[in-house]
Amino acid sequence: MTVSQSAWTATLPPECRVDMCTVCVTFVPLKIAYYGRMANISHNMGEICYVIRVFMSRRLPIVVLYGSPFERGRQHGSLFSSPIRVAVNSLREKVGQAGWSAAEKVAGASWTYLQSHQPQIVAEIEGIAAGAGFSPLEIYCLNGFEFFDEPAAKGCTSVAVSTSAGAVVGQNWDAPVGTEEQLVLISYCERGLQCTMVTSPGTLGWVGFNSCGFAFVTNDLMMDRSATGIPSLVARRLIIRQRRVGDAIAVLRSIDHMGGRCYLFGDETGAVGGVEISPKAGVVSLEGPAIVHTNHPLTAPVLPHENVDVAAAVYPSSQARLLALNRLRPLLDGKAGVQRALSDTSGAPDAICKSFSVSEPTQTAFSFVFDCRSMEAALSVGRPAANAYHDYAAGNPIRRHADVRSA
């Protein structure tokens, strides 16, 4: 079954077609239900009958997937076949045939390793490929920016803080303008956990949380590179299965990484932690009751392996964003305080809450804050200084969509 955006928006009134970041989707047997507050519109496509209800506020679509890893992937690929096709074709055009062929060679070696060590993730990627009409290796390339020579500009400002009220993890995720229109919240059950990831169609996900009160965020670092190992989007799927900070760090220590990265974590016990990763330096711990990070390394073992020139070109605001976040440490006393810090526009346009600038042509595409004790996420689509946060329950993200006052 393929349900394209044009098919399921064709009969919507014009005012409902403007922002497709307003639809919430749940897969159930023989039915696709879109939950919202405004309109009920019945559709019948062959033997599949479904209802669309459309949110008229700015929120991420929520897609709840069921079944085996392959079936979940097939649902994902079928529903988002159009944006996945655009993403794959745009990436091919951007890197050219020579760049794509070189990436496929690197991806092929990593794929062989993945087939032996992570068959469930392989099955899900195969399902996405089958649903969207691509080969598994093409979808794997979409999930592995480490396979390509040119860095992907997606800056981040992240926080993990342990307070008397529990752990809170948060992040502003910066990307090229318009990226926010292609984001979706995908939720699925695995190993007894409801796992929810902020995702771009066709990918395994950027950041996430689960129903055990565990959450992670991650920042790009311009480090040394390795031609072997697994890309970070696969690593993220491995850590979202975990229940505790220590378990996530142990998973990251057990795998080979292709590039640099920082991860921050929090769990239901109130613990927080983090790591910086370099293929040469390995996995180096970040500790403390309040960990803040942007897009440059902070630890002595990792610092010598930074590609300083590339980092300065791609993320020139990284140092300034970190300084601003350090000044705001007194605010980092809970979920609301983290939201206020991530909404800060001091030093704009290259602020924590980032706007487009000539030197760094990205802006905050979404802001994510997770309270590990209450197991509740808050998400703002776009810059949180201008857009409200909305709450999502970790165990059932479609259960609650309460508006939260914008910080």
Disulfide bonds with the S-S distance in Angstrom:
none
